[in-house]
Amino acid sequence: MTDGTDGATYAWAPAEPKARKNRSGLWIGIPAGATAVALIAASLVLIAPGASVAGVQIGGLTAGAAAQAIEARLAQTTVTVESPAGEVTVTGADLGATVDAAAVADKAFADNPMWKPASWFPQGTGVAVDVDAADAAAALRDRAPGAFRAPVDASLAYDAGSQTYVTTPAEAGEGIDVSTVTAALQSAFDAGTPSTTVEAGLVAVDAPVSTEEADAAVAKLNGILDSAGFYVGDERTVPVDRATAASWITVTPDGKGAFAISADEAAIQNAVAGLAGTVDRAAVDADVIVDSGGEVIKAFTEGQTGRSLGDTSGIAAAFASQLAEGNARYALTVAETPFDTKKTERRIEVNLSAQSVTLYENGQVYRNWSMSSGKSGWETHTGEFRIGWKTTMQDMGCVDGYDYCTKDVPWVAYFNGDEGFHGTYWHNNFGTPMSHGCINLTVNNAKELYDWAYKGTEVSVHY
């Protein structure tokens, strides 16, 4: 460039470029921050480093992953069993072993979370192993059949001779001691050892169905046979005999100690078809002797209600359901017809002044006779009494303390201690006191009173 004065040429230097902001720190900082956030988030769901359960390292795992690790270790733990029948090897999985791994893992995280450094590297914990005894026994039996003798379940059957259900007792079997194997598995799992060896003897193996369980079922079934029938109230109106009831019943064991009862509805229906002929009846009126208060002292005919059976549809099905529950008392619904009662009131009046005996029936004179009561010094007692002991004949007196002895006195009906009515063959002076306190009647009159006056008949003695 020339300014035109000295001939020199000048040129402007280009401007220094403006320095750019360095943003590298920002770009570097973004991934580092994200990593830190991720680590913090992870620490909130992971178990602390160094944590273990039964030798299984679960540090740095989620509770779910820890539970899986615990379950896998238990399933893979092996037990070599040395028994009298030889050597067999089974795993925890073979034995049906389980642990509540989820609960254990959740507790491990709750007690020792990764975000809490003070909880890192905690002391290991144990966990109880649960072994299904039936699964374990089956696994050992499959691998060492020579060490196993099968038990025999108790059973039951109907015995036609005794007409009862009877039990055949269970018989114990024999097999490798499951409890020893279970204990060895627990020890190995607690120690974190993947395998172990144990000596196990042979022990008795109980039958799945015990004698006691069969006995209980037999008692229930025999109870059915004892009470089977169709009832009206408490009356077993139509009994079902034991053999018939047993023929209706089928017993099905479930192999675990339960015995299911079912009944043949069609067979029961055969019995239902004939019910009306046995249940239906006409009413029978009662015929009774009563005292002046209406109390029965003698029943000639007991009253009986009439009854009729209604619709029988559904009875067989309902009875079959009852039998399955062990209830053999089927309650019938009947329509009843009441009975009438014929009452005859009887009482006796002894008039010592008139020396007479009067029998009253329904308030009317039935018989009136002359009699002889106790003579002076042996007067008959007055009062209200009832006929008690009666005998067709006896000797009177004839023992120490009495000054008389009369043999074969007939038709005696006592009403007050040793005072009573009786026949008299040694005098005919009726209407005059003659006795030692009894009421003397002719033999025929005494016989009629004896037959007419039942025990409990009221006797009024007065002047």
Rosetta blueprint (number, residue, H / E / L):
1 M L
2 T E
3 D L
4 G L
5 T L
6 D L
7 G L
8 A L
9 T E
10 Y L
11 A L
12 W L
13 A L
14 P L
15 A L
16 E L
17 P L
18 K L
19 A L
20 R L
21 K L
22 N L
23 R L
24 S H
25 G H
26 L H
27 W H
28 I H
29 G H
30 I H
31 P H
32 A H
33 G H
34 A H
35 T H
36 A H
37 V H
38 A H
39 L H
40 I H
41 A H
42 A H
43 S H
44 L L
45 V L
46 L E
47 I E
48 A L
49 P L
50 G L
51 A L
52 S E
53 V E
54 A L
55 G L
56 V E
57 Q E
58 I L
59 G L
60 G L
61 L L
62 T E
63 A H
64 G H
65 A H
66 A H
67 A H
68 Q H
69 A H
70 I H
71 E H
72 A H
73 R H
74 L H
75 A H
76 Q H
77 T L
78 T E
79 V E
80 T E
81 V E
82 E E
83 S E
84 P L
85 A L
86 G E
87 E E
88 V E
89 T E
90 V E
91 T E
92 G L
93 A L
94 D L
95 L L
96 G L
97 A E
98 T E
99 V L
100 D L
101 A H
102 A H
103 A H
104 V H
105 A H
106 D H
107 K H
108 A H
109 F H
110 A H
111 D H
112 N L
113 P E
114 M L
115 W L
116 K L
117 P H
118 A H
119 S H
120 W L
121 F L
122 P L
123 Q L
124 G L
125 T E
126 G L
127 V L
128 A L
129 V L
130 D E
131 V E
132 D L
133 A H
134 A H
135 D H
136 A H
137 A H
138 A H
139 A H
140 L H
141 R H
142 D H
143 R H
144 A L
145 P H
146 G H
147 A H
148 F L
149 R E
150 A L
151 P L
152 V E
153 D L
154 A L
155 S E
156 L E
157 A E
158 Y E
159 D E
160 A L
161 G L
162 S L
163 Q L
164 T E
165 Y E
166 V E
167 T E
168 T E
169 P L
170 A L
171 E E
172 A L
173 G E
174 E E
175 G E
176 I E
177 D L
178 V H
179 S H
180 T H
181 V H
182 T H
183 A H
184 A H
185 L H
186 Q H
187 S H
188 A H
189 F H
190 D H
191 A H
192 G L
193 T L
194 P L
195 S E
196 T E
197 T E
198 V E
199 E E
200 A L
201 G L
202 L E
203 V E
204 A E
205 V E
206 D L
207 A L
208 P L
209 V L
210 S L
211 T H
212 E H
213 E H
214 A H
215 D H
216 A H
217 A H
218 V H
219 A H
220 K H
221 L H
222 N H
223 G H
224 I H
225 L H
226 D H
227 S H
228 A L
229 G E
230 F E
231 Y E
232 V E
233 G L
234 D L
235 E E
236 R E
237 T E
238 V E
239 P E
240 V L
241 D L
242 R H
243 A H
244 T H
245 A H
246 A H
247 S H
248 W H
249 I E
250 T E
251 V E
252 T E
253 P E
254 D L
255 G L
256 K L
257 G L
258 A L
259 F E
260 A E
261 I E
262 S E
263 A E
264 D L
265 E H
266 A H
267 A H
268 I H
269 Q H
270 N H
271 A H
272 V H
273 A L
274 G L
275 L H
276 A H
277 G H
278 T H
279 V H
280 D L
281 R E
282 A L
283 A L
284 V E
285 D L
286 A E
287 D E
288 V E
289 I E
290 V E
291 D L
292 S L
293 G L
294 G L
295 E L
296 V E
297 I E
298 K E
299 A E
300 F E
301 T E
302 E L
303 G L
304 Q E
305 T L
306 G E
307 R E
308 S E
309 L E
310 G L
311 D L
312 T L
313 S L
314 G L
315 I H
316 A H
317 A H
318 A H
319 F H
320 A H
321 S H
322 Q H
323 L H
324 A H
325 E L
326 G L
327 N L
328 A L
329 R E
330 Y E
331 A E
332 L L
333 T L
334 V E
335 A E
336 E E
337 T E
338 P L
339 F L
340 D L
341 T E
342 K E
343 K E
344 T E
345 E E
346 R E
347 R E
348 I E
349 E E
350 V E
351 N E
352 L L
353 S L
354 A L
355 Q L
356 S E
357 V E
358 T E
359 L E
360 Y E
361 E E
362 N L
363 G L
364 Q E
365 V E
366 Y E
367 R E
368 N E
369 W E
370 S E
371 M L
372 S E
373 S L
374 G E
375 K L
376 S L
377 G L
378 W L
379 E L
380 T L
381 H L
382 T L
383 G E
384 E E
385 F E
386 R E
387 I L
388 G L
389 W L
390 K E
391 T E
392 T E
393 M E
394 Q E
395 D E
396 M E
397 G E
398 C L
399 V L
400 D L
401 G L
402 Y L
403 D L
404 Y L
405 C E
406 T E
407 K E
408 D E
409 V E
410 P E
411 W E
412 V E
413 A E
414 Y E
415 F E
416 N E
417 G L
418 D L
419 E E
420 G E
421 F E
422 H E
423 G E
424 T L
425 Y L
426 W L
427 H L
428 N L
429 N L
430 F L
431 G L
432 T L
433 P L
434 M L
435 S E
436 H L
437 G L
438 C L
439 I E
440 N E
441 L E
442 T L
443 V H
444 N H
445 N H
446 A H
447 K H
448 E H
449 L H
450 Y H
451 D H
452 W H
453 A L
454 Y L
455 K L
456 G L
457 T L
458 E E
459 V E
460 S E
461 V E
462 H E
463 Y L
